[in-house]
Amino acid sequence: MGNIDPVINVRSLRVDRGGTTVLHGLDLTVPDRQVVGLLGPSGSGKTTLMRALVGVQQITDGEVEVLGRAAGDPVLRRRVGYVTQSPSVYADLSVTENLRYFATILGAGPRDVARVTDAVDLARHARRRVGTLSGGERSRVSLAAALLGDPQLLVLDEPTVGLDPVLRRDLWDLFARLRDAGTSLLVSSHVMDEATRCDRLLLLRDGRLLADDTLPGLLERTGAHDVEHAFLRLVEEPAGPDGAAAVRSPRHLGGEAS
Amino acid sequence: MSMHDAREASTLAAGTAVDHEHAAAASRAPRALSPGLTFATAGRVLRQIRNDPRTIALLVVLPCVLLGLIAWMFDGTPVLDQFGPILVGLFPMIIMFLVTSVTTLRERQSGTLERLMTMPLGKGDFVGGYALAFALLATVQALVVVAFAVWVCGMDVAGPVGLVVLVAVLDAILGSCLGLAASALARSEFQAVQLMPVVLFPQLITCGLLMPRDEMPAVLEAISRVLPLTYGVSALQDVAAGGGFADVRGAVAVIVGFILGAIVLGTLTLRRRTA
């Protein structure tokens, strides 16, 4: 099981969508068995990068390698769990009906359905129609579906958006436990606070990588006291640290990501 | 919250470790079509529809109401006996086309199709599952409509009623499969609804319902030959005029061919990677 190679290896990835370049030749790696945060404001290309990793994005140029295979390789469809930003589950089916269908596709059994339902704390709502659940509950159903069959790599697009602080903490605890159990995770967020829960950070802005570092490494390099300010320093690097910009800085870097 | 339960965490850990060791065994490449997953998809689609009784009611009641209105309008004339069998094939086809194209479009927009495309589900399983589920619905719908036409409206079919049912069921399945293929072209629900006139109206105009095909200009007659509804209407006209299976089997074979063609087209136009 000792896998030293990175789980994700991206080389000069360029993606054009609708006449504009969304990703400008990205180079990045994601190490094995870590929670890696993909942070960046709305429109920075997080979702496009994640779609490229799970093989549903048409790419213009470059190479994307996941678990040692080209992204989109049929073998990866069992090994990579993907959660889209908006909950991709059937609103007119119950929680269990949804999970059973996805479990059948993955060849997982009813015990696995019960396990992931517990993991996202939805056992109480198992029989309820997903359409009657709250937004946060729906996104947990979507997350549960990605945990089915124990994937080696989880690609999670803003899984904690709109959740209350307790649930957010619980989900990040779950991510840490999954990592300890041997899963690698790439988790996107536009909430810079969540950086503290990641082993490593990828900072993305306008389709370019600003930083690929650990949180302490990033803070040391920029001399900032949190990720928010580190981000600003990196953006304004040529101009140097700017106190006025720090005051203006919003708590969240964007509303809803692309 | 149970997430804090250390025991549960260790179960998670054990499950993951076991799975990674067996990953190689489970890593066989998925096929484009596997009966188990096709049936699972059909079951899932039917479960979704079962959870929506209003749609079921509309699917079954609407064509009956339309037919009832026509029977009432032409009460006391032979119009129902002459055109009833054709309408029994036509209404379900139009309704199933709309229902299928909107349903599959919803699957694209909700992100569930994107999720499925990252999972070991064959494209054939997806389209086949939908085709199967809607074929079952179409069968129920066509049976109810024919029963209503014969027993409630008093439609008198010169040929065997069973043949009317067969062609009506096939027409409804054809509507579904054309809807599946067409939904690949639509980017919004508005477009999906607009595809109905694009795909169905030329067929309605040239199928021989408005004017006998042998009286049409040669070009229109040629166009009507390559459109599937022509064969459905021609088969139903034959049965209404007293024809038997021998008279319609050619047309039935063509309709089945179009159904299979539409399923293949729907599968080929489905893309795992999108822009």
Interface residues (C-beta under 8 A of the other chain):
Chain A: M1 R17 G18 R51 V54 G55 V56 Q57 Q58 G72 P74 V75 R77 R78 R79 V80 Y82 T84 Q85 S86 P87 S88 V89 Y90 A91 D92 L93 E97 Y101 F102 T104 I105 L106 G107 D112 R115 D118 A119 D121 A123 R129 A145 G149 D150 Q152 V166 D170 L171 D173 L174 R177 L178 D180 A181 G182 T183
Chain B: M1 S2 M3 H4 E8 A9 T11 L12 A13 G15 T16 A17 V18 D19 H20 E21 A23 A26 S27 R28 A29 P30 G36 L37 A40 T41 G43 R44 R47 Q48 N51 D52 S110 G111 T112 E114 R115 L116 M117 T118 M119 P120 L121 R272 R273 T274 A275
